[in-house]
Amino acid sequence: IGLAVLAYNTLISRAMVSGKARLTFQRAQRLWLVQILADVSSLTAIIYFCGGIESPAIIFYVFHVVCAGILLPRRLSYLVATLATVLLGLVGVLQAAVPALYHPLALRFAGQYYHNWTFVGLELLAFGVAMHVAVYTTTAISKRLQDTERQIVRARNLLNSIITSMSE
């Protein structure tokens, strides 16, 4: 998994640098989306092999969802949050279906809950809500920052025009 992460990070990095002269915002967003989706997929594999749905590494999904909320359009951010929830659900299903591949962590609470579908369902519900709230919060803050930036630019332009007309 680590080698795959290194390989796709190298490819995406080269795609960003090689097309720097032609790098448009839309192209950058597509590359960011590929990066985030690849990271979420890799994280899911790591979680599956390192504790499953009981793994504390699940918290790293939040980082990717917040990055999506900052870098991507709102609808794609919600898509990333939904995909993370679905992938974690698949981890739970695979964990129960193929227990031979399940590697519980050496924690007191680990290894007991993945058979309890009520626990798994509640965890996925809470996780999905948390991911979507993270997207909402991130996109709302980003929108407020953009609106404030536009107001500052308008005020600066007005001030510049006043100063320019005063010298005349």
C-alpha positions as CSV (number, residue, x, y, z in Angstrom):
1,I,0.0,0.0,0.0
2,G,2.9,2.3,0.9
3,L,4.5,1.7,-2.5
4,A,1.2,2.4,-4.3
5,V,0.8,5.7,-2.4
6,L,4.4,6.7,-3.3
7,A,3.8,5.8,-7.0
8,Y,0.5,7.7,-7.4
9,N,1.8,10.7,-5.4
10,T,4.8,10.9,-7.7
11,L,2.6,10.7,-10.8
12,I,0.2,13.4,-9.6
13,S,3.1,15.6,-8.5
14,R,4.7,15.3,-12.0
15,A,1.3,16.1,-13.6
16,M,1.1,19.3,-11.6
17,V,4.6,20.4,-12.4
18,S,4.8,19.3,-16.0
19,G,1.7,21.2,-16.9
20,K,2.5,24.2,-14.9
21,A,2.2,26.6,-17.8
22,R,-1.1,25.1,-18.8
23,L,-2.3,24.3,-15.3
24,T,-5.8,25.8,-15.1
25,F,-7.8,25.8,-11.9
26,Q,-10.1,23.1,-13.3
27,R,-7.2,20.9,-14.1
28,A,-5.8,21.4,-10.7
29,Q,-9.1,20.5,-9.2
30,R,-9.3,17.3,-11.2
31,L,-5.8,16.4,-10.0
32,W,-6.8,17.2,-6.4
33,L,-9.9,15.0,-6.8
34,V,-7.8,12.1,-8.1
35,Q,-5.3,12.6,-5.1
36,I,-8.1,12.6,-2.5
37,L,-9.9,9.6,-4.0
38,A,-6.6,7.6,-4.2
39,D,-5.8,8.6,-0.6
40,V,-9.2,7.6,0.7
41,S,-8.9,4.3,-1.1
42,S,-5.5,3.7,0.3
43,L,-6.6,4.7,3.8
44,T,-9.5,2.2,3.5
45,A,-7.1,-0.6,2.6
46,I,-4.8,0.3,5.6
47,I,-7.8,0.4,7.9
48,Y,-9.1,-3.0,6.6
49,F,-5.8,-4.7,7.4
50,C,-5.0,-2.8,10.6
51,G,-8.0,-3.1,12.9
52,G,-11.0,-2.8,10.6
53,I,-13.9,-0.7,11.6
54,E,-12.5,-0.5,15.2
55,S,-9.2,1.1,14.0
56,P,-8.4,4.5,15.4
57,A,-7.0,5.4,11.9
58,I,-10.5,6.1,10.8
59,I,-10.1,9.6,12.1
60,F,-7.8,10.3,9.1
61,Y,-10.8,10.3,6.8
62,V,-11.7,13.7,8.3
63,F,-8.5,15.2,7.0
64,H,-9.3,14.1,3.4
65,V,-12.9,15.3,3.7
66,V,-11.8,18.7,5.0
67,C,-9.2,19.0,2.2
68,A,-12.0,18.2,-0.3
69,G,-14.2,20.9,1.3
70,I,-11.4,23.4,0.8
71,L,-10.1,22.4,-2.7
72,L,-13.1,21.0,-4.5
73,P,-16.6,22.2,-5.4
74,R,-19.3,21.5,-2.8
75,R,-20.9,18.6,-4.6
76,L,-17.6,16.8,-5.1
77,S,-16.8,17.4,-1.4
78,Y,-20.1,15.7,-0.4
79,L,-19.2,12.9,-2.9
80,V,-15.9,12.3,-1.1
81,A,-17.7,12.2,2.3
82,T,-20.3,9.7,1.0
83,L,-17.5,7.6,-0.6
84,A,-15.6,7.5,2.7
85,T,-18.7,6.3,4.5
86,V,-19.4,3.6,1.8
87,L,-15.8,2.4,1.9
88,L,-15.9,2.1,5.7
89,G,-19.1,0.2,5.4
90,L,-17.4,-2.2,2.9
91,V,-14.6,-2.6,5.4
92,G,-17.2,-3.8,8.0
93,V,-18.8,-6.2,5.5
94,L,-15.4,-7.6,4.4
95,Q,-14.3,-7.9,8.0
96,A,-17.3,-10.0,8.8
97,A,-17.2,-12.0,5.5
98,V,-13.5,-12.7,5.5
99,P,-12.4,-12.8,9.2
100,A,-9.1,-14.5,8.2
101,L,-7.9,-11.2,6.9
102,Y,-9.0,-9.3,10.0
103,H,-6.0,-8.2,12.1
104,P,-7.3,-6.7,15.4
105,L,-5.2,-4.1,17.1
106,A,-3.8,-4.9,20.5
107,L,-6.2,-2.6,22.3
108,R,-8.5,-3.6,25.1
109,F,-11.7,-2.7,23.3
110,A,-10.7,-4.0,19.8
111,G,-11.9,-7.3,18.3
112,Q,-15.2,-7.5,20.1
113,Y,-17.6,-5.3,18.2
114,Y,-17.4,-6.0,14.5
115,H,-19.8,-9.0,14.9
116,N,-22.4,-6.8,16.4
117,W,-24.3,-5.3,13.4
118,T,-26.1,-2.8,15.6
119,F,-22.8,-1.4,16.7
120,V,-21.5,-1.4,13.1
121,G,-24.6,0.3,11.9
122,L,-24.5,3.0,14.6
123,E,-20.8,3.6,13.9
124,L,-21.4,4.0,10.2
125,L,-24.3,6.3,10.8
126,A,-22.3,8.5,13.2
127,F,-19.3,8.4,10.8
128,G,-21.4,9.4,7.8
129,V,-23.0,12.3,9.8
130,A,-19.6,13.5,11.0
131,M,-18.2,13.4,7.5
132,H,-21.1,15.4,6.0
133,V,-21.0,17.9,8.9
134,A,-17.3,18.3,8.2
135,V,-18.0,19.1,4.6
136,Y,-20.7,21.5,5.4
137,T,-18.6,23.3,8.0
138,T,-15.6,23.5,5.7
139,T,-17.5,24.7,2.7
140,A,-19.4,27.3,4.7
141,I,-16.2,28.7,6.2
142,S,-14.5,28.7,2.7
143,K,-17.5,30.6,1.2
144,R,-17.4,33.2,4.0
145,L,-13.7,33.7,3.4
146,Q,-14.3,34.2,-0.3
147,D,-17.1,36.7,0.3
148,T,-14.9,38.6,2.7
149,E,-12.1,38.6,0.2
150,R,-14.4,40.0,-2.5
151,Q,-15.6,42.8,-0.1
152,I,-12.0,43.7,0.6
153,V,-11.1,43.9,-3.1
154,R,-14.1,46.1,-3.8
155,A,-13.2,48.4,-0.9
156,R,-9.6,48.6,-2.0
157,N,-10.7,49.4,-5.6
158,L,-13.1,52.1,-4.3
159,L,-10.3,53.6,-2.1
160,N,-7.9,53.5,-5.1
161,S,-10.4,55.3,-7.3
162,I,-11.0,58.0,-4.7
163,I,-7.2,58.5,-4.2
164,T,-6.7,58.7,-8.0
165,S,-9.5,61.2,-8.5
166,M,-8.1,63.4,-5.6
167,S,-4.8,63.9,-7.3
168,E,-6.5,65.1,-10.5
